[in-house]
Amino acid sequence: MSLIKRSRNRRRLRSVLRRGHLSVALVAVVLASLSLTLLGILALKVYADHNLHLIARAINYTVEAAVVFDDKTAASEALAMIASTEAVAEAKIYNVEGELLAYWRRPESGFLSRVEMLLANGLLEQPISVPIEHQGKQVGAVIVSGHGANVLRFLLSGLFGVIVCTALSAWSALYLSRRLLNGITGPLHKLAEVAHAARSERAFNRRVPSAQIAEMDSLGNDFNALLDELESWQSHLKSENQALAHKASHDSLTNLPNRAYFAARLARTLRSTNPANDKVAVLFLDSDRFKNINDTYGHAAGDAVLVAVATRVRAQLREDDVVARFGGDEFAILLAPLYHVEDAQRIADKIIVSMQEPVELPGHINIVTSLSIGIAVYPEHGATPDLLLCAADAAMYQAKRLARGGQHLAESEYSPTPLLPGA
Amino acid sequence: MDVAVSSTEQRFGGWLRCLSLCLLLFSTPCLAQPDASVNLADQRAKAVTQVVLGILSYARWPAEPAQLELCVIGPTEYTDDLLKGTTQSSGRPVHVTRLLANNPAIATACHAVYLGKLSTEERTYVFDILAGQAVLSISEEVSQCTVGSLFCLNVRDDQVAFEVNLDSVARSGVRIHPSVLQLSRRRVAQP
């Protein structure tokens, strides 16, 4: 339960890296732009203060004569002329007695000008007061407060710049991280794919392609080497298994299937055969003089005879027919499919004939051997593998009794009698 | 050219205004009338003094005198305050003397003349003497400006205005600060 939860909480490498890149880029941009904006505001404040003083001084020079002559109209006109073209929100001119001579105020234009005023009041040291002097003596004062249109414009453009820079850096961070990621996750993905295929499908033949990053490449190479070892081990194991399986089901001398293999094959054939249409023949073969050869010429000669017999029998059969060595000098043949009983008898005759040629033994000795063959046909002589084999065995003894080196077909339904030991 | 000078609030403006307001409130109109006229004359005299001193402060003579000699010539209406003598804001004292119109010393003893009501002969005599001299002339009457005076006062109820005769200014050799001329131009352009 907790394992599932943990794996759900686990994030992908791609998202981890991307989030890391993004946050680094955003933090850098925000910090840089914040510090730049702060510096800019500081510089702007200095310049705005200076500008306001310059405006005040310009007003001062212009209205000086008007103040000396106490001319309200002239003062108002001069004040309006300057203040209307500069960043002035409100300006007042007093004479030396403190009487208001002229007053100018920028017309309010809605919300924006209120924001500008708030900004200017917050940022600038205003209103500023500059004395009007004439011949070294103060004759009045100019009081000016600026409006923050420039500051507002700077802040808005700064904000816009921050947003644009943030978007740009986010985009470039994502772009770069994607490029970086393709270099990292691409090989990792391939590696994971190959590992998964090797684990689930035993596909040890697949290899991890080379990567551009050195660590990834060496990881892939090591993995490939591991796969090489696994593959060779696997193929070795397989061939060993095959050899063992072959050994278990075959006779090592003649390389023919053994009794167990034959029994299994017979049972399978009988299961898949329809008794109404098809027939299956089982032939039981026994060498007539094998014990004599063994005793006379030695076991090596016996083995040579057995190999020769096996080769000759095999040569008489179709590809799908099975010939097995049951042990000693006993062989069995499975003929399937079989269409006529006579076909089985003809094959038996051919085998007997093929034995007439002498077998060359080591030491340039030629001997002639013969086989006695018992034939049992399914379903006439037995419905089960055991019954068929017994019927064929009995028929073979019958043949041996009648004439050595002949063949005999089992008679009618086989009645089970105790099996006699091999000849 | 007119330069208006408000006369409502001057050096004693604060308490004066208070007083006049009290008088206006608590006295009958017939009682208030002479007081008001007395105050008005006083205010005008002060306003005239301010304008004259203002003009003097914006004027430059070829040789700057250590003490400015202002001569009042002929019968005048608003010089009561001026005649007390004063000091410019630069610290230079202004010495005010009354002279007769036929006094030949006008050309040498005065840096500036304040002309009152003069007959045509007297005026001609004075301007003849002053011709070619660096003397700043201020007339109390508006009409005088066309005849040769540099500045002419136009004393009205609420303010004292003045005009400038630029030709006379150019001829006199006394330099007048552009601010004053600019005020004049403004007045001309906006009659």
Chai-1 contact restraints between the chains, C-beta under 6 A:
chainA,res_idxA,chainB,res_idxB,connection_type,confidence,min_distance_angstrom,max_distance_angstrom,comment,restraint_id
A,A65,B,S179,contact,1.0,0.0,6.0,A-B,restraint_1
A,A65,B,V180,contact,1.0,0.0,6.0,A-B,restraint_2
A,A65,B,L183,contact,1.0,0.0,6.0,A-B,restraint_3
A,V68,B,G54,contact,1.0,0.0,6.0,A-B,restraint_4
A,F69,B,V3,contact,1.0,0.0,6.0,A-B,restraint_5
A,F69,B,V5,contact,1.0,0.0,6.0,A-B,restraint_6
A,F69,B,G54,contact,1.0,0.0,6.0,A-B,restraint_7
A,D70,B,V5,contact,1.0,0.0,6.0,A-B,restraint_8
A,D70,B,S6,contact,1.0,0.0,6.0,A-B,restraint_9
A,D71,B,V3,contact,1.0,0.0,6.0,A-B,restraint_10
A,D71,B,A4,contact,1.0,0.0,6.0,A-B,restraint_11
A,K72,B,S6,contact,1.0,0.0,6.0,A-B,restraint_12
A,A74,B,L183,contact,1.0,0.0,6.0,A-B,restraint_13
A,E97,B,E9,contact,1.0,0.0,6.0,A-B,restraint_14
A,E97,B,G13,contact,1.0,0.0,6.0,A-B,restraint_15
A,E99,B,E9,contact,1.0,0.0,6.0,A-B,restraint_16
A,Q135,B,S57,contact,1.0,0.0,6.0,A-B,restraint_17
A,Q135,B,S89,contact,1.0,0.0,6.0,A-B,restraint_18
A,Q135,B,S90,contact,1.0,0.0,6.0,A-B,restraint_19
A,K137,B,S89,contact,1.0,0.0,6.0,A-B,restraint_20
